Amino acid sequence: MLAELKKATEQKMGKTIEAFKGDLARVRTGRAHTGLLDHVTVDYYGTPTPLAQVAKVILLDARTIGVSPFEKKMIQAVEKAIRESDLGLNPATAGDTIRVPMPSLTEERRKELIKVVRHEAENSRVAVRNLRRDAIHHLKEALKKKEVFENDERRSQDEVQKLTDRSIAEIDKLLQQKEAELLAV
C-alpha cells in the first residue's frame, strides 16, 4: 500500500512538471520554435483541427516559422487561424508556404513574460505541495486505521518529502532556463 501511494504521488508530480513544461513552451520568446503553433486550430471543412494535422510546420530560420498546408485550398484558412490566435503573430503567404516571422520582444514585454512564467512556476509548486499534503494525509489515515506501522509511516513521509523537494527543484531549474531564454537578446 505504501509503495502504491508513493508511486502514484511520484507519477502525479511528474505530470505536474510535464504540464509546467507545456506552459513554458507556450510562452513566446524572441526565437521561433514550432511548438508555438501547437495549440492553433484550423477550420478544416467545418471541423476545428490542430494545425499539425493540416500542415507541415518547420523552422525556416531562427526568427521565422514556415507552415506548408497539405492542401493548397487550406492556405487562407491556416493563415487566418494563425493571425486570429492569441499569439500576436502576423503571417504572410509566399506561394505554397506561409511565413510566420517572430517579432522581437521589447524589454518591457520580456519583464511581463518573466512575471507570467514565475506565476506559472508558483502554481506548479503549489500543485506539487498539494500532492504532498494529500499523500501525507493518506499515510496518517492508514496509521489511524492501523494498516501501517508508525516507523513505516514516518519513513514514507520522508520519502514523499524527498519526492516533493526533487519536483520543486526541477520546476525551479526549468524556470531559470526559461528566464535566461527570455532575457537573451
Secondary structure in CASP SS format (residue, H / E / C, confidence):
PFRMAT SS
TARGET T0000
AUTHOR 0000-0000-0000
METHOD secondary structure of the structure
MODEL  1
M C 1.00
L H 1.00
A H 1.00
E H 1.00
L H 1.00
K H 1.00
K H 1.00
A H 1.00
T H 1.00
E H 1.00
Q H 1.00
K H 1.00
M H 1.00
G H 1.00
K H 1.00
T H 1.00
I H 1.00
E H 1.00
A H 1.00
F H 1.00
K H 1.00
G H 1.00
D H 1.00
L H 1.00
A H 1.00
R H 1.00
V C 1.00
R C 1.00
T C 1.00
G C 1.00
R C 1.00
A C 1.00
H C 1.00
T H 1.00
G H 1.00
L H 1.00
L H 1.00
D C 1.00
H C 1.00
V C 1.00
T E 1.00
V E 1.00
D E 1.00
Y E 1.00
Y C 1.00
G C 1.00
T E 1.00
P E 1.00
T E 1.00
P E 1.00
L H 1.00
A H 1.00
Q H 1.00
V H 1.00
A E 1.00
K E 1.00
V E 1.00
I E 1.00
L E 1.00
L E 1.00
D E 1.00
A C 1.00
R C 1.00
T E 1.00
I E 1.00
G E 1.00
V E 1.00
S E 1.00
P E 1.00
F C 1.00
E C 1.00
K H 1.00
K H 1.00
M H 1.00
I H 1.00
Q H 1.00
A H 1.00
V H 1.00
E H 1.00
K H 1.00
A H 1.00
I H 1.00
R H 1.00
E H 1.00
S C 1.00
D C 1.00
L C 1.00
G C 1.00
L C 1.00
N C 1.00
P C 1.00
A E 1.00
T E 1.00
A E 1.00
G C 1.00
D C 1.00
T E 1.00
I E 1.00
R E 1.00
V E 1.00
P E 1.00
M C 1.00
P C 1.00
S C 1.00
L C 1.00
T C 1.00
E H 1.00
E H 1.00
R H 1.00
R H 1.00
K H 1.00
E H 1.00
L H 1.00
I H 1.00
K H 1.00
V H 1.00
V H 1.00
R H 1.00
H H 1.00
E H 1.00
A H 1.00
E H 1.00
N H 1.00
S H 1.00
R H 1.00
V H 1.00
A H 1.00
V H 1.00
R H 1.00
N H 1.00
L H 1.00
R H 1.00
R H 1.00
D H 1.00
A H 1.00
I H 1.00
H H 1.00
H H 1.00
L H 1.00
K H 1.00
E H 1.00
A H 1.00
L H 1.00
K H 1.00
K C 1.00
K C 1.00
E C 1.00
V C 1.00
F C 1.00
E H 1.00
N H 1.00
D H 1.00
E H 1.00
R H 1.00
R H 1.00
S H 1.00
Q H 1.00
D H 1.00
E H 1.00
V H 1.00
Q H 1.00
K H 1.00
L H 1.00
T H 1.00
D H 1.00
R H 1.00
S H 1.00
I H 1.00
A H 1.00
E H 1.00
I H 1.00
D H 1.00
K H 1.00
L H 1.00
L H 1.00
Q H 1.00
Q H 1.00
K H 1.00
E H 1.00
A H 1.00
E H 1.00
L H 1.00
L H 1.00
A C 1.00
V C 1.00
END
